[in-house]
Amino acid sequence: MKSLTEREIRALIHLLGDDDIKTAQIARKTLLESRHDAEPFLEEARDSLDPHVRTRVYSILERLRLDELGQRFDQFSSMPSAWLDLEEGAFLIAESGYPNINRAHYREMLDNIAGDFKTRWDEKGLTRGRELIEALNEYFFNELGFTGNHTTYYDPDNSYLNQVLDRRIGIPISLSMVYLLIARRLRIPVIGISMPGHFLLQYNDSLFIDAFQKGQLLNRGECVQYLMNNGFGFHPAYLSPTPTRFMLVRMLTNLIQIYSTQDPDRADSLTSFRDMLTQSYAKV
């Protein structure tokens, strides 16, 4: 597509406020296609006196931002699965909702939580095993107050790492992710288990941890019973370790489902992120 002149771009931005939706959509599509030429003028139009123009300009700029983030997510996704870093992937997803996220601040928060628990671990002389997990659960869920959001389960903030850390509330996979990031700092062998309908953690092959239920401990038989009771049946794969790539796929799927009606443009961008993860896996 040929470059647009300043006059043409300003005219298209004006048409974003047109009462005819089709005209506004055509203007939007053309501006998106001319993103590099149009972006400075779109930034200027954030303060337009026309509320329709302001709203639609914001939508275009947000789409451009997510497209740029998508390029970085594509680079991340194309790495071999063994190299994928859960924390980095979680930050990229969080950036989709919070573009100014301060990663250093949240990494320090995770470091401090792990460090505080390590001090207690050393002072109490805890040995590895159930005793250690019970102590970590007491600290993480009771003292720090991390808990499942049973009231507004479908709030997108339940899936953003920064918001889960700030609010100490989330859904099964996001609470499990924070727990896992802390366990990794402490070199405690915890892995994610992506069961149908629920996400758990597992310690040392025998002990399952339900982060959504304040660290409730389960054995294998109780996990199988949950699956049977909820109509999923049982297959050994349901209790197998979940690779980082597919933890991130599941996190994105939750957000896509939430945004599919609230914000279709954002849902489309997040769908492309998920596709990058799955398509890169298929190429390996």
Kinemage of the C-alpha trace (Angstrom):
@kinemage 1
@onewidth
@group {chain A} dominant
@subgroup {mainchain}
@vectorlist {calphas} color= white
{ca met a 1} P 0.000 0.000 0.000
{ca lys a 2} L 1.316 3.462 -0.943
{ca ser a 3} L 2.178 5.924 1.792
{ca leu a 4} L -0.564 8.288 2.841
{ca thr a 5} L -0.084 12.022 3.042
{ca glu a 6} L -0.648 13.908 6.289
{ca arg a 7} L -3.829 15.365 4.827
{ca glu a 8} L -5.173 11.897 3.950
{ca ile a 9} L -4.357 10.549 7.403
{ca arg a 10} L -6.046 13.437 9.164
{ca ala a 11} L -9.099 12.972 6.948
{ca leu a 12} L -9.266 9.268 7.845
{ca ile a 13} L -8.976 10.063 11.550
{ca his a 14} L -11.848 12.514 11.177
{ca leu a 15} L -13.903 9.742 9.512
{ca leu a 16} L -13.439 7.556 12.593
{ca gly a 17} L -16.142 9.705 14.162
{ca asp a 18} L -18.570 9.242 11.278
{ca asp a 19} L -22.093 8.157 12.245
{ca asp a 20} L -21.972 5.540 9.501
{ca ile a 21} L -20.288 2.524 11.115
{ca lys a 22} L -19.117 1.122 7.775
{ca thr a 23} L -17.347 4.380 6.929
{ca ala a 24} L -15.647 4.413 10.332
{ca gln a 25} L -14.596 0.769 9.894
{ca ile a 26} L -13.067 1.463 6.468
{ca ala a 27} L -11.147 4.405 7.937
{ca arg a 28} L -9.939 2.204 10.782
{ca lys a 29} L -8.793 -0.551 8.427
{ca thr a 30} L -6.886 1.920 6.242
{ca leu a 31} L -5.188 3.530 9.234
{ca leu a 32} L -4.128 0.117 10.548
{ca glu a 33} L -2.651 -0.753 7.162
{ca ser a 34} L -0.713 2.544 7.187
{ca arg a 35} L 0.391 2.172 10.772
{ca his a 36} L 3.889 3.623 10.458
{ca asp a 37} L 2.701 6.768 8.689
{ca ala a 38} L -0.418 7.139 10.793
{ca glu a 39} L 0.823 6.455 14.315
{ca pro a 40} L 2.125 9.985 15.150
{ca phe a 41} L -1.173 11.522 14.057
{ca leu a 42} L -3.168 8.905 15.937
{ca glu a 43} L -1.219 9.748 19.094
{ca glu a 44} L -2.075 13.387 18.555
{ca ala a 45} L -5.754 12.490 18.093
{ca arg a 46} L -5.974 10.907 21.559
{ca asp a 47} L -7.144 14.354 22.713
{ca ser a 48} L -9.747 14.838 19.982
{ca leu a 49} L -12.873 16.717 21.032
{ca asp a 50} L -14.974 14.022 19.336
{ca pro a 51} L -15.557 11.174 21.843
{ca his a 52} L -16.082 8.653 19.016
{ca val a 53} L -12.745 9.581 17.478
{ca arg a 54} L -10.999 9.326 20.860
{ca thr a 55} L -12.460 5.871 21.530
{ca arg a 56} L -11.634 4.527 18.078
{ca val a 57} L -8.157 6.045 18.051
{ca tyr a 58} L -7.450 4.363 21.375
{ca ser a 59} L -8.629 1.055 19.907
{ca ile a 60} L -6.306 1.420 16.899
{ca leu a 61} L -3.309 2.394 19.022
{ca glu a 62} L -3.959 -0.518 21.344
{ca arg a 63} L -4.055 -2.869 18.356
{ca leu a 64} L -0.751 -1.452 17.111
{ca arg a 65} L 0.785 -1.939 20.558
{ca leu a 66} L -0.409 -5.534 20.756
{ca asp a 67} L 0.947 -6.198 17.265
{ca glu a 68} L 4.379 -4.960 18.381
{ca leu a 69} L 4.142 -7.114 21.499
{ca gly a 70} L 3.176 -9.996 19.236
{ca gln a 71} L 6.497 -9.686 17.402
{ca arg a 72} L 8.342 -10.140 20.704
{ca phe a 73} L 6.021 -12.967 21.699
{ca asp a 74} L 6.763 -14.677 18.387
{ca gln a 75} L 10.506 -14.531 19.102
{ca phe a 76} L 9.867 -15.971 22.554
{ca ser a 77} L 7.594 -18.748 21.226
{ca ser a 78} L 10.052 -19.838 18.554
{ca met a 79} L 12.643 -20.914 21.136
{ca pro a 80} L 12.962 -24.647 21.863
{ca ser a 81} L 10.438 -25.709 24.500
{ca ala a 82} L 13.172 -26.592 26.986
{ca trp a 83} L 14.430 -22.997 26.832
{ca leu a 84} L 11.091 -21.288 27.417
{ca asp a 85} L 11.051 -19.349 30.675
{ca leu a 86} L 7.686 -19.380 32.460
{ca glu a 87} L 8.351 -16.082 34.187
{ca glu a 88} L 9.230 -14.294 30.948
{ca gly a 89} L 6.155 -15.729 29.216
{ca ala a 90} L 3.939 -14.640 32.095
{ca phe a 91} L 5.370 -11.125 31.932
{ca leu a 92} L 4.722 -10.937 28.185
{ca ile a 93} L 1.099 -11.950 28.759
{ca ala a 94} L 0.786 -9.423 31.588
{ca glu a 95} L 2.206 -6.720 29.314
{ca ser a 96} L -0.716 -7.262 26.954
{ca gly a 97} L -2.955 -5.831 29.656
{ca tyr a 98} L -0.449 -3.597 31.451
{ca pro a 99} L 2.012 -2.088 28.954
{ca asn a 100} L 4.011 -0.218 31.610
{ca ile a 101} L 4.541 -3.204 33.892
{ca asn a 102} L 7.690 -2.860 35.997
{ca arg a 103} L 9.277 -6.280 35.664
{ca ala a 104} L 12.148 -5.508 38.024
{ca his a 105} L 9.674 -4.626 40.770
{ca tyr a 106} L 7.761 -7.891 40.442
{ca arg a 107} L 10.900 -10.007 40.114
{ca glu a 108} L 12.126 -8.411 43.329
{ca met a 109} L 8.776 -9.169 44.966
{ca leu a 110} L 9.119 -12.852 44.024
{ca asp a 111} L 12.752 -12.865 45.202
{ca asn a 112} L 11.738 -11.374 48.552
{ca ile a 113} L 8.934 -13.882 49.116
{ca ala a 114} L 11.307 -16.759 48.382
{ca gly a 115} L 14.042 -15.209 50.513
{ca asp a 116} L 11.743 -14.692 53.488
{ca phe a 117} L 10.590 -18.289 53.362
{ca lys a 118} L 14.175 -19.562 52.978
{ca thr a 119} L 15.092 -17.751 56.205
{ca arg a 120} L 12.235 -19.498 58.026
{ca trp a 121} L 13.164 -22.807 56.427
{ca asp a 122} L 16.718 -22.516 57.732
{ca glu a 123} L 15.658 -21.305 61.190
{ca lys a 124} L 13.200 -24.149 61.669
{ca gly a 125} L 15.506 -26.764 60.195
{ca leu a 126} L 12.753 -28.058 57.915
{ca thr a 127} L 13.489 -31.209 55.971
{ca arg a 128} L 12.212 -31.790 52.465
{ca gly a 129} L 8.917 -33.612 52.274
{ca arg a 130} L 5.355 -32.978 53.351
{ca glu a 131} L 6.569 -30.905 56.319
{ca leu a 132} L 8.273 -28.456 53.947
{ca ile a 133} L 5.213 -28.104 51.686
{ca glu a 134} L 2.920 -27.596 54.663
{ca ala a 135} L 5.211 -24.825 55.924
{ca leu a 136} L 5.339 -23.181 52.481
{ca asn a 137} L 1.553 -23.417 52.199
{ca glu a 138} L 1.113 -21.825 55.626
{ca tyr a 139} L 3.366 -18.940 54.625
{ca phe a 140} L 2.035 -18.464 51.075
{ca phe a 141} L -1.691 -18.881 51.641
{ca asn a 142} L -2.240 -17.907 55.268
{ca glu a 143} L 0.436 -15.328 56.054
{ca leu a 144} L 0.752 -13.719 52.622
{ca gly a 145} L -2.933 -14.247 51.902
{ca phe a 146} L -2.864 -15.650 48.371
{ca thr a 147} L -6.301 -17.071 47.659
{ca gly a 148} L -8.677 -18.121 44.913
{ca asn a 149} L -11.034 -15.547 43.448
{ca his a 150} L -14.327 -17.378 43.856
{ca thr a 151} L -16.411 -14.192 43.497
{ca thr a 152} L -15.188 -12.725 40.187
{ca tyr a 153} L -13.518 -15.744 38.621
{ca tyr a 154} L -13.677 -14.281 35.096
{ca asp a 155} L -11.971 -10.996 35.926
{ca pro a 156} L -9.026 -10.794 33.474
{ca asp a 157} L -6.807 -9.464 36.268
{ca asn a 158} L -6.878 -12.978 37.719
{ca ser a 159} L -4.612 -13.999 34.837
{ca tyr a 160} L -2.016 -11.209 34.869
{ca leu a 161} L 1.092 -11.935 36.944
{ca asn a 162} L 1.454 -8.374 38.236
{ca gln a 163} L -2.157 -8.215 39.361
{ca val a 164} L -2.046 -11.607 41.070
{ca leu a 165} L 1.022 -10.459 42.999
{ca asp a 166} L -0.480 -7.077 43.879
{ca arg a 167} L -3.940 -8.318 44.849
{ca arg a 168} L -2.874 -11.794 46.059
{ca ile a 169} L -5.892 -13.292 44.384
{ca gly a 170} L -6.272 -15.361 41.233
{ca ile a 171} L -7.522 -18.483 39.506
{ca pro a 172} L -5.999 -21.986 39.743
{ca ile a 173} L -3.371 -21.596 37.040
{ca ser a 174} L -2.237 -18.075 37.985
{ca leu a 175} L -1.926 -18.886 41.694
{ca ser a 176} L -0.096 -22.092 40.755
{ca met a 177} L 2.234 -20.089 38.520
{ca val a 178} L 3.224 -17.707 41.348
{ca tyr a 179} L 3.702 -20.656 43.719
{ca leu a 180} L 5.813 -22.397 41.088
{ca leu a 181} L 8.008 -19.328 40.482
{ca ile a 182} L 8.717 -19.142 44.204
{ca ala a 183} L 9.365 -22.900 44.469
{ca arg a 184} L 11.849 -22.682 41.614
{ca arg a 185} L 13.756 -19.932 43.392
{ca leu a 186} L 13.933 -22.244 46.405
{ca arg a 187} L 14.806 -25.290 44.272
{ca ile a 188} L 11.802 -27.150 45.623
{ca pro a 189} L 10.725 -29.774 43.027
{ca val a 190} L 7.209 -28.588 42.186
{ca ile a 191} L 5.622 -28.975 38.736
{ca gly a 192} L 2.332 -27.917 37.122
{ca ile a 193} L -0.438 -30.420 36.399
{ca ser a 194} L -2.964 -29.277 33.801
{ca met a 195} L -5.957 -31.478 34.589
{ca pro a 196} L -9.157 -30.997 32.603
{ca gly a 197} L -11.272 -28.430 34.419
{ca his a 198} L -8.670 -27.600 37.054
{ca phe a 199} L -4.971 -26.832 37.488
{ca leu a 200} L -2.882 -28.328 40.290
{ca leu a 201} L 0.721 -28.511 41.425
{ca gln a 202} L 2.641 -31.661 42.267
{ca tyr a 203} L 5.524 -32.156 44.675
{ca asn a 204} L 7.875 -35.146 44.450
{ca asp a 205} L 5.525 -37.268 42.309
{ca ser a 206} L 3.159 -38.058 45.169
{ca leu a 207} L 1.670 -34.911 46.707
{ca phe a 208} L -0.728 -32.669 44.802
{ca ile a 209} L -1.359 -29.050 45.817
{ca asp a 210} L -4.561 -27.146 45.011
{ca ala a 211} L -3.510 -23.491 44.976
{ca phe a 212} L -7.093 -22.336 44.372
{ca gln a 213} L -8.173 -23.957 47.641
{ca lys a 214} L -5.440 -22.374 49.788
{ca gly a 215} L -2.982 -25.200 49.231
{ca gln a 216} L -5.227 -28.162 49.965
{ca leu a 217} L -3.115 -31.321 49.726
{ca leu a 218} L -4.394 -34.245 47.674
{ca asn a 219} L -3.144 -37.701 46.821
{ca arg a 220} L -3.356 -39.308 43.402
{ca gly a 221} L -6.550 -41.196 44.241
{ca glu a 222} L -8.330 -37.978 45.219
{ca cys a 223} L -7.294 -36.367 41.933
{ca val a 224} L -8.652 -39.340 40.001
{ca gln a 225} L -11.888 -39.123 42.006
{ca tyr a 226} L -12.221 -35.412 41.127
{ca leu a 227} L -11.880 -36.221 37.431
{ca met a 228} L -14.426 -39.033 37.606
{ca asn a 229} L -16.914 -36.977 39.631
{ca asn a 230} L -16.753 -34.130 37.124
{ca gly a 231} L -17.317 -36.284 34.070
{ca phe a 232} L -13.797 -36.172 32.619
{ca gly a 233} L -13.013 -39.847 33.092
{ca phe a 234} L -9.406 -40.727 33.729
{ca his a 235} L -6.314 -40.982 31.586
{ca pro a 236} L -2.751 -41.028 32.991
{ca ala a 237} L -1.931 -37.994 30.808
{ca tyr a 238} L -4.334 -35.916 32.918
{ca leu a 239} L -1.862 -36.105 35.809
{ca ser a 240} L 1.322 -35.723 33.792
{ca pro a 241} L 3.654 -32.693 34.076
{ca thr a 242} L 2.644 -29.671 32.011
{ca pro a 243} L 5.456 -28.072 29.982
{ca thr a 244} L 5.920 -24.310 30.212
{ca arg a 245} L 4.631 -23.844 26.673
{ca phe a 246} L 1.273 -25.375 27.513
{ca met a 247} L 0.922 -23.585 30.827
{ca leu a 248} L 1.145 -20.360 28.825
{ca val a 249} L -1.311 -21.702 26.227
{ca arg a 250} L -3.806 -22.409 29.009
{ca met a 251} L -3.330 -18.941 30.517
{ca leu a 252} L -3.934 -17.329 27.132
{ca thr a 253} L -6.989 -19.505 26.493
{ca asn a 254} L -8.564 -18.237 29.718
{ca leu a 255} L -8.019 -14.624 28.650
{ca ile a 256} L -9.276 -15.262 25.105
{ca gln a 257} L -12.516 -16.684 26.472
{ca ile a 258} L -12.983 -13.636 28.710
{ca tyr a 259} L -12.221 -11.064 26.006
{ca ser a 260} L -14.096 -12.796 23.174
{ca thr a 261} L -17.216 -10.780 24.048
{ca gln a 262} L -15.724 -7.867 26.037
{ca asp a 263} L -12.953 -6.895 23.611
{ca pro a 264} L -12.832 -8.942 20.363
{ca asp a 265} L -9.750 -7.095 19.070
{ca arg a 266} L -7.779 -8.031 22.173
{ca ala a 267} L -9.071 -11.596 21.953
{ca asp a 268} L -7.795 -11.765 18.354
{ca ser a 269} L -4.342 -10.562 19.404
{ca leu a 270} L -4.143 -13.051 22.267
{ca thr a 271} L -5.319 -15.813 19.928
{ca ser a 272} L -2.400 -15.000 17.648
{ca phe a 273} L -0.057 -15.272 20.669
{ca arg a 274} L -1.491 -18.684 21.492
{ca asp a 275} L -1.128 -19.768 17.867
{ca met a 276} L 2.544 -18.759 17.951
{ca leu a 277} L 3.116 -21.079 20.899
{ca thr a 278} L 1.318 -24.049 19.366
{ca gln a 279} L 2.633 -23.604 15.830
{ca ser a 280} L 6.224 -23.254 17.028
{ca tyr a 281} L 5.759 -26.466 19.014
{ca ala a 282} L 4.474 -28.257 15.908
{ca lys a 283} L 7.622 -27.271 13.986
{ca val a 284} L 9.986 -28.796 16.564
